[in-house]
Amino acid sequence: MANNDYPMPPHYPFINTQMMTARELREMLEDLWEWVHDAEMAHENVAPSDDLIQEIRQQMGVIIEERVERHSDEPGRSAE
């Protein structure tokens, strides 16, 4: 059973990828990845719901897509 006391992910739900710099996108992705990792490793008595973890993973996908889109027109550059 999920615990509602588990800390919410950083920046969630106020994420607007189009208004963020490349650095902010990278840092947010790192923060969210760390949260997902910790949430998945948390004991089931304190872990957030699987639905919330999946929602954050989907948000991470949106951030990655934005990073790829920004770098797609720059020769020799990748999203990383």
N, CA, C and O atoms as a GROMACS GRO file, in nm:
protein
  320
    1MET      N    1   0.083  -0.118   0.000
    1MET     CA    2   0.000   0.000   0.000
    1MET      C    3   0.088   0.124   0.000
    1MET      O    4   0.186   0.131   0.074
    2ALA      N    5   0.053   0.220  -0.081
    2ALA     CA    6   0.133   0.342  -0.095
    2ALA      C    7   0.108   0.436   0.022
    2ALA      O    8   0.000   0.438   0.081
    3ASN      N    9   0.210   0.512   0.054
    3ASN     CA   10   0.203   0.608   0.164
    3ASN      C   11   0.196   0.748   0.105
    3ASN      O   12   0.278   0.786   0.022
    4ASN      N   13   0.098   0.825   0.150
    4ASN     CA   14   0.082   0.961   0.101
    4ASN      C   15   0.184   1.056   0.160
    4ASN      O   16   0.191   1.172   0.119
    5ASP      N   17   0.263   1.009   0.257
    5ASP     CA   18   0.363   1.093   0.321
    5ASP      C   19   0.497   1.092   0.247
    5ASP      O   20   0.587   1.168   0.283
    6TYR      N   21   0.511   1.008   0.146
    6TYR     CA   22   0.637   1.004   0.072
    6TYR      C   23   0.656   1.139   0.003
    6TYR      O   24   0.560   1.192  -0.054
    7PRO      N   25   0.775   1.196   0.006
    7PRO     CA   26   0.795   1.329  -0.054
    7PRO      C   27   0.761   1.329  -0.204
    7PRO      O   28   0.795   1.236  -0.277
    8MET      N   29   0.695   1.433  -0.245
    8MET     CA   30   0.662   1.447  -0.387
    8MET      C   31   0.791   1.469  -0.466
    8MET      O   32   0.892   1.514  -0.411
    9PRO      N   33   0.788   1.436  -0.595
    9PRO     CA   34   0.906   1.458  -0.678
    9PRO      C   35   0.940   1.606  -0.687
    9PRO      O   36   0.851   1.690  -0.676
   10PRO      N   37   1.066   1.638  -0.706
   10PRO     CA   38   1.105   1.778  -0.719
   10PRO      C   39   1.038   1.842  -0.841
   10PRO      O   40   1.028   1.780  -0.947
   11HIS      N   41   0.994   1.965  -0.823
   11HIS     CA   42   0.938   2.045  -0.933
   11HIS      C   43   0.800   1.999  -0.979
   11HIS      O   44   0.739   2.065  -1.062
   12TYR      N   45   0.751   1.891  -0.927
   12TYR     CA   46   0.626   1.833  -0.972
   12TYR      C   47   0.510   1.905  -0.906
   12TYR      O   48   0.518   1.930  -0.786
   13PRO      N   49   0.404   1.939  -0.974
   13PRO     CA   50   0.372   1.919  -1.116
   13PRO      C   51   0.398   2.042  -1.201
   13PRO      O   52   0.343   2.055  -1.310
   14PHE      N   53   0.482   2.133  -1.154
   14PHE     CA   54   0.503   2.261  -1.222
   14PHE      C   55   0.617   2.255  -1.321
   14PHE      O   56   0.716   2.328  -1.308
   15ILE      N   57   0.605   2.169  -1.420
   15ILE     CA   58   0.711   2.152  -1.518
   15ILE      C   59   0.662   2.200  -1.654
   15ILE      O   60   0.565   2.148  -1.709
   16ASN      N   61   0.730   2.302  -1.707
   16ASN     CA   62   0.699   2.353  -1.840
   16ASN      C   63   0.829   2.350  -1.919
   16ASN      O   64   0.907   2.445  -1.915
   17THR      N   65   0.851   2.243  -1.991
   17THR     CA   66   0.980   2.221  -2.058
   17THR      C   67   1.013   2.328  -2.161
   17THR      O   68   1.131   2.357  -2.184
   18GLN      N   69   0.914   2.387  -2.223
   18GLN     CA   70   0.940   2.487  -2.327
   18GLN      C   71   0.990   2.620  -2.270
   18GLN      O   72   1.046   2.702  -2.342
   19MET      N   73   0.971   2.640  -2.140
   19MET     CA   74   1.015   2.764  -2.077
   19MET      C   75   1.146   2.747  -2.001
   19MET      O   76   1.188   2.837  -1.929
   20MET      N   77   1.210   2.634  -2.017
   20MET     CA   78   1.330   2.604  -1.941
   20MET      C   79   1.454   2.609  -2.030
   20MET      O   80   1.448   2.581  -2.149
   21THR      N   81   1.566   2.644  -1.967
   21THR     CA   82   1.693   2.641  -2.039
   21THR      C   83   1.740   2.496  -2.051
   21THR      O   84   1.688   2.408  -1.983
   22ALA      N   85   1.837   2.474  -2.137
   22ALA     CA   86   1.894   2.340  -2.153
   22ALA      C   87   1.952   2.290  -2.021
   22ALA      O   88   1.938   2.173  -1.987
   23ARG      N   89   2.016   2.379  -1.948
   23ARG     CA   90   2.073   2.341  -1.819
   23ARG      C   91   1.963   2.302  -1.720
   23ARG      O   92   1.975   2.202  -1.649
   24GLU      N   93   1.856   2.380  -1.715
   24GLU     CA   94   1.745   2.348  -1.625
   24GLU      C   95   1.683   2.213  -1.660
   24GLU      O   96   1.648   2.135  -1.571
   25LEU      N   97   1.670   2.185  -1.789
   25LEU     CA   98   1.616   2.056  -1.832
   25LEU      C   99   1.704   1.942  -1.785
   25LEU      O  100   1.655   1.841  -1.733
   26ARG      N  101   1.834   1.957  -1.803
   26ARG     CA  102   1.928   1.853  -1.762
   26ARG      C  103   1.922   1.831  -1.612
   26ARG      O  104   1.916   1.717  -1.566
   27GLU      N  105   1.923   1.940  -1.536
   27GLU     CA  106   1.921   1.929  -1.391
   27GLU      C  107   1.790   1.868  -1.341
   27GLU      O  108   1.790   1.788  -1.248
   28MET      N  109   1.678   1.907  -1.403
   28MET     CA  110   1.550   1.852  -1.363
   28MET      C  111   1.544   1.703  -1.393
   28MET      O  112   1.493   1.625  -1.312
   29LEU      N  113   1.595   1.664  -1.508
   29LEU     CA  114   1.596   1.522  -1.544
   29LEU      C  115   1.678   1.443  -1.441
   29LEU      O  116   1.637   1.335  -1.400
   30GLU      N  117   1.792   1.497  -1.401
   30GLU     CA  118   1.874   1.430  -1.300
   30GLU      C  119   1.800   1.420  -1.168
   30GLU      O  120   1.803   1.316  -1.102
   31ASP      N  121   1.732   1.529  -1.126
   31ASP     CA  122   1.656   1.528  -1.001
   31ASP      C  123   1.544   1.425  -1.005
   31ASP      O  124   1.524   1.350  -0.909
   32LEU      N  125   1.471   1.421  -1.116
   32LEU     CA  126   1.360   1.327  -1.128
   32LEU      C  127   1.410   1.182  -1.133
   32LEU      O  128   1.350   1.093  -1.074
   33TRP      N  129   1.522   1.161  -1.203
   33TRP     CA  130   1.578   1.026  -1.208
   33TRP      C  131   1.616   0.979  -1.068
   33TRP      O  132   1.590   0.865  -1.032
   34GLU      N  133   1.677   1.067  -0.990
   34GLU     CA  134   1.716   1.031  -0.853
   34GLU      C  135   1.592   1.001  -0.769
   34GLU      O  136   1.592   0.906  -0.690
   35TRP      N  137   1.486   1.080  -0.785
   35TRP     CA  138   1.362   1.056  -0.710
   35TRP      C  139   1.302   0.922  -0.747
   35TRP      O  140   1.262   0.846  -0.658
   36VAL      N  141   1.296   0.891  -0.876
   36VAL     CA  142   1.240   0.763  -0.920
   36VAL      C  143   1.321   0.647  -0.863
   36VAL      O  144   1.265   0.550  -0.813
   37HIS      N  145   1.451   0.658  -0.871
   37HIS     CA  146   1.538   0.552  -0.816
   37HIS      C  147   1.509   0.531  -0.668
   37HIS      O  148   1.489   0.418  -0.624
   38ASP      N  149   1.508   0.640  -0.590
   38ASP     CA  150   1.483   0.630  -0.447
   38ASP      C  151   1.342   0.576  -0.419
   38ASP      O  152   1.324   0.494  -0.329
   39ALA      N  153   1.244   0.622  -0.496
   39ALA     CA  154   1.106   0.578  -0.476
   39ALA      C  155   1.091   0.429  -0.504
   39ALA      O  156   1.020   0.358  -0.432
   40GLU      N  157   1.159   0.382  -0.607
   40GLU     CA  158   1.151   0.239  -0.640
   40GLU      C  159   1.224   0.152  -0.537
   40GLU      O  160   1.190   0.035  -0.519
   41MET      N  161   1.323   0.209  -0.470
   41MET     CA  162   1.398   0.135  -0.370
   41MET      C  163   1.336   0.144  -0.231
   41MET      O  164   1.374   0.069  -0.141
   42ALA      N  165   1.241   0.234  -0.213
   42ALA     CA  166   1.179   0.253  -0.082
   42ALA      C  167   1.098   0.130  -0.044
   42ALA      O  168   1.044   0.060  -0.129
   43HIS      N  169   1.092   0.105   0.085
   43HIS     CA  170   1.012  -0.006   0.136
   43HIS      C  171   0.867   0.016   0.097
   43HIS      O  172   0.820   0.130   0.092
   44GLU      N  173   0.797  -0.090   0.068
   44GLU     CA  174   0.659  -0.079   0.019
   44GLU      C  175   0.566  -0.007   0.116
   44GLU      O  176   0.463   0.045   0.074
   45ASN      N  177   0.601  -0.003   0.243
   45ASN     CA  178   0.518   0.068   0.341
   45ASN      C  179   0.527   0.219   0.329
   45ASN      O  180   0.437   0.290   0.375
   46VAL      N  181   0.633   0.269   0.268
   46VAL     CA  182   0.650   0.414   0.256
   46VAL      C  183   0.658   0.460   0.110
   46VAL      O  184   0.655   0.580   0.084
   47ALA      N  185   0.670   0.370   0.019
   47ALA     CA  186   0.688   0.404  -0.123
   47ALA      C  187   0.565   0.473  -0.180
   47ALA      O  188   0.452   0.446  -0.138
   48PRO      N  189   0.586   0.563  -0.277
   48PRO     CA  190   0.472   0.624  -0.345
   48PRO      C  191   0.405   0.521  -0.436
   48PRO      O  192   0.458   0.412  -0.457
   49SER      N  193   0.291   0.555  -0.487
   49SER     CA  194   0.217   0.461  -0.572
   49SER      C  195   0.292   0.435  -0.702
   49SER      O  196   0.368   0.520  -0.749
   50ASP      N  197   0.270   0.318  -0.758
   50ASP     CA  198   0.329   0.285  -0.887
   50ASP      C  199   0.279   0.380  -0.995
   50ASP      O  200   0.352   0.410  -1.089
   51ASP      N  201   0.156   0.426  -0.982
   51ASP     CA  202   0.101   0.521  -1.080
   51ASP      C  203   0.178   0.652  -1.079
   51ASP      O  204   0.205   0.708  -1.186
   52LEU      N  205   0.213   0.702  -0.960
   52LEU     CA  206   0.290   0.826  -0.953
   52LEU      C  207   0.428   0.806  -1.012
   52LEU      O  208   0.478   0.892  -1.086
   53ILE      N  209   0.491   0.695  -0.981
   53ILE     CA  210   0.624   0.668  -1.038
   53ILE      C  211   0.616   0.662  -1.190
   53ILE      O  212   0.702   0.718  -1.258
   54GLN      N  213   0.514   0.597  -1.243
   54GLN     CA  214   0.497   0.590  -1.388
   54GLN      C  215   0.472   0.728  -1.448
   54GLN      O  216   0.524   0.759  -1.555
   55GLU      N  217   0.395   0.809  -1.379
   55GLU     CA  218   0.369   0.945  -1.427
   55GLU      C  219   0.498   1.027  -1.434
   55GLU      O  220   0.519   1.104  -1.528
   56ILE      N  221   0.583   1.011  -1.334
   56ILE     CA  222   0.711   1.083  -1.334
   56ILE      C  223   0.801   1.030  -1.445
   56ILE      O  224   0.872   1.108  -1.508
   57ARG      N  225   0.800   0.901  -1.470
   57ARG     CA  226   0.878   0.845  -1.581
   57ARG      C  227   0.829   0.904  -1.715
   57ARG      O  228   0.910   0.932  -1.804
   58GLN      N  229   0.699   0.920  -1.729
   58GLN     CA  230   0.646   0.981  -1.852
   58GLN      C  231   0.691   1.126  -1.863
   58GLN      O  232   0.725   1.172  -1.973
   59GLN      N  233   0.693   1.199  -1.752
   59GLN     CA  234   0.741   1.337  -1.754
   59GLN      C  235   0.888   1.342  -1.792
   59GLN      O  236   0.931   1.431  -1.865
   60MET      N  237   0.965   1.245  -1.744
   60MET     CA  238   1.106   1.238  -1.782
   60MET      C  239   1.118   1.219  -1.932
   60MET      O  240   1.208   1.276  -1.995
   61GLY      N  241   1.030   1.139  -1.991
   61GLY     CA  242   1.030   1.120  -2.136
   61GLY      C  243   1.003   1.250  -2.210
   61GLY      O  244   1.064   1.276  -2.314
   62VAL      N  245   0.913   1.332  -2.157
   62VAL     CA  246   0.884   1.463  -2.218
   62VAL      C  247   1.009   1.551  -2.213
   62VAL      O  248   1.040   1.620  -2.310
   63ILE      N  249   1.078   1.549  -2.101
   63ILE     CA  250   1.201   1.629  -2.088
   63ILE      C  251   1.306   1.581  -2.186
   63ILE      O  252   1.372   1.662  -2.251
   64ILE      N  253   1.322   1.451  -2.199
   64ILE     CA  254   1.421   1.396  -2.294
   64ILE      C  255   1.384   1.435  -2.436
   64ILE      O  256   1.472   1.474  -2.514
   65GLU      N  257   1.256   1.426  -2.472
   65GLU     CA  258   1.213   1.466  -2.606
   65GLU      C  259   1.245   1.613  -2.632
   65GLU      O  260   1.290   1.648  -2.742
   66GLU      N  261   1.224   1.698  -2.534
   66GLU     CA  262   1.254   1.841  -2.550
   66GLU      C  263   1.404   1.862  -2.570
   66GLU      O  264   1.445   1.943  -2.653
   67ARG      N  265   1.484   1.791  -2.494
   67ARG     CA  266   1.630   1.804  -2.508
   67ARG      C  267   1.675   1.757  -2.646
   67ARG      O  268   1.759   1.821  -2.710
   68VAL      N  269   1.620   1.646  -2.692
   68VAL     CA  270   1.656   1.594  -2.825
   68VAL      C  271   1.613   1.693  -2.933
   68VAL      O  272   1.689   1.720  -3.026
   69GLU      N  273   1.493   1.746  -2.921
   69GLU     CA  274   1.441   1.841  -3.019
   69GLU      C  275   1.530   1.966  -3.028
   69GLU      O  276   1.558   2.015  -3.137
   70ARG      N  277   1.574   2.014  -2.916
   70ARG     CA  278   1.658   2.135  -2.915
   70ARG      C  279   1.792   2.112  -2.982
   70ARG      O  280   1.849   2.203  -3.042
   71HIS      N  281   1.843   1.991  -2.972
   71HIS     CA  282   1.976   1.963  -3.028
   71HIS      C  283   1.971   1.899  -3.166
   71HIS      O  284   2.075   1.876  -3.227
   72SER      N  285   1.853   1.870  -3.216
   72SER     CA  286   1.842   1.798  -3.342
   72SER      C  287   1.891   1.879  -3.461
   72SER      O  288   1.932   1.822  -3.563
   73ASP      N  289   1.887   2.011  -3.451
   73ASP     CA  290   1.930   2.094  -3.564
   73ASP      C  291   2.074   2.142  -3.550
   73ASP      O  292   2.120   2.222  -3.632
   74GLU      N  293   2.146   2.094  -3.449
   74GLU     CA  294   2.284   2.133  -3.429
   74GLU      C  295   2.375   2.018  -3.472
   74GLU      O  296   2.378   1.914  -3.406
   75PRO      N  297   2.450   2.036  -3.580
   75PRO     CA  298   2.539   1.929  -3.626
   75PRO      C  299   2.643   1.894  -3.520
   75PRO      O  300   2.704   1.982  -3.458
   76GLY      N  301   2.661   1.766  -3.500
   76GLY     CA  302   2.762   1.720  -3.407
   76GLY      C  303   2.721   1.722  -3.262
   76GLY      O  304   2.802   1.695  -3.174
   77ARG      N  305   2.594   1.755  -3.234
   77ARG     CA  306   2.545   1.762  -3.096
   77ARG      C  307   2.445   1.652  -3.071
   77ARG      O  308   2.372   1.611  -3.161
   78SER      N  309   2.441   1.607  -2.949
   78SER     CA  310   2.339   1.511  -2.906
   78SER      C  311   2.270   1.569  -2.784
   78SER      O  312   2.310   1.674  -2.735
   79ALA      N  313   2.167   1.503  -2.735
   79ALA     CA  314   2.093   1.550  -2.618
   79ALA      C  315   2.177   1.543  -2.492
   79ALA      O  316   2.144   1.609  -2.393
   80GLU      N  317   2.280   1.469  -2.491
   80GLU     CA  318   2.368   1.461  -2.375
   80GLU      C  319   2.483   1.550  -2.400
   80GLU      O  320   2.572   1.562  -2.316
   0.00000   0.00000   0.00000
